[in-house]
Amino acid sequence: MPASILSFGRYIPKNRIESKVIAEHWKRGSEQAEGLGIIEKSVPSKDEDTFTLAWEAGKQALETGDMDAESITAIFVGSESHPYAVKPTSGMLATALKLNPFCHAADLEFACKAGTAALQVIKSMVESKQIKAGMAIGSDTAQSKPGDALEYSAAAGAAAFIVGMPTKKNPGICSIDATLSFTTDTPDFWRNAGEEHPRHAGRFTGEPAYFHHVITAAKKIMEQEKLEPKDFAHVVLHMPNGKFPAAAAKRLGFTLEQLKLGFIVPHIGNTYSACSPLGLTFVLEKATKGQKILLVSYGSGAGADAFLFTMLQDGKSLPPREGEQELKRLSYGEYLQMRNS
């Protein structure tokens, strides 16, 4: 029996900046922003970082699943914006969330797929009976150089999943039926030690980076599990912008309707390690029992993680937080203040 997602949570800052505001500041036309398919993106407040976002998501996962924090004996946190270069986000979260102190904990980094890498680790530990339940988190406050094309998309958010074996008390939300990874050395995006902002080789961004890895991983896992695009009710692909996942889905034989529930990038942006995990949380709220879900994350450098899920029960909406719907749209000056630029 495969491990299952028993509970999940998410957090997205309420601050937003519209792409047109960024374009207007740099005295550019709206063509570039419109081409990326991003209307606005989330922005962390001055008192928010990868740790605080992850704490919010993890706390919601514990509460909505009515989980005993002491039963969680592993936590892995994927991010490329950990608040400390040397001091684990996972260790801080283990204490802040009041998890079992005899807890496996580590920070992971692999660009935008570190959150799904954490999910793979927890799944393996549960199925090998090293632990009964663990937490995987993807959380980022993505960096971008002012004026760079990444400024339209680099966003903030976190998603948390509690993984364990289904029980009568907690039958699980969905089973994690299969996962695999596809990895190569493709330098499309990087940030050297000591640098504040990442750089990218734009000519590699689509091919041979994003499309090659996402499509190869998706095809391989469907071939391995003897499934076809029509077998899936929902598909979540990494969303660096609004254009790439739609194009990749079409090339794989999926429809925009299959992509719809998890396609959150137009109003949130690319939350890096939290990107495809956040998309999955929106799918898990609405999917119905028996439906199959395909998720493929992507991390620059480069690699893709593919997952197959089957819903064990109908999805259930996460409870809204106080003030969560009261979005605050920022001027460019306010945005720079929030980002401490």
HELIX and SHEET records of a PDB file:
HELIX    1   1 SER A   19  HIS A   25  1                                   7    
HELIX    2   2 GLU A   31  LEU A   36  1                                   6    
HELIX    3   3 THR A   50  THR A   64  1                                  15    
HELIX    4   4 ALA A   69  SER A   71  5                                   3    
HELIX    5   5 THR A   89  ALA A   96  1                                   8    
HELIX    6   6 ALA A  111  LYS A  113  5                                   3    
HELIX    7   7 ALA A  114  GLU A  127  1                                  14    
HELIX    8   8 ALA A  149  TYR A  152  5                                   4    
HELIX    9   9 GLY A  202  PHE A  204  5                                   3    
HELIX   10  10 THR A  205  TYR A  210  3                                   6    
HELIX   11  11 PHE A  211  GLN A  224  1                                  14    
HELIX   12  12 PRO A  229  ASP A  231  5                                   3    
HELIX   13  13 LYS A  243  LEU A  252  1                                  10    
HELIX   14  14 LEU A  256  LEU A  259  1                                   4    
HELIX   15  15 VAL A  265  ILE A  268  1                                   4    
HELIX   16  16 TYR A  272  ALA A  274  5                                   3    
HELIX   17  17 CYS A  275  LYS A  286  1                                  12    
HELIX   18  18 TYR A  332  MET A  338  1                                   7    
SHEET    1   A 9 HIS A 104  LEU A 108  0                                        
SHEET    2   A 9 ALA A  74  GLY A  78  1                                        
SHEET    3   A 9 ALA A 133  THR A 141  1                                        
SHEET    4   A 9 ALA A 156  GLY A 164 -1                                        
SHEET    5   A 9 SER A   4  TYR A  11 -1                                        
SHEET    6   A 9 CYS A 174  THR A 186 -1                                        
SHEET    7   A 9 GLY A 301  MET A 311 -1                                        
SHEET    8   A 9 LYS A 292  GLY A 299 -1                                        
SHEET    9   A 9 HIS A 234  LEU A 237  1                                        
SHEET    1   B 3 GLU A  40  VAL A  43  0                                        
SHEET    2   B 3 ASN A  15  GLU A  18 -1                                        
SHEET    3   B 3 LYS A 328  ARG A 329  1                                        
SHEET    1   C 2 PHE A 189  TRP A 190  0                                        
SHEET    2   C 2 ARG A 199  HIS A 200 -1                                        
END                                                                             
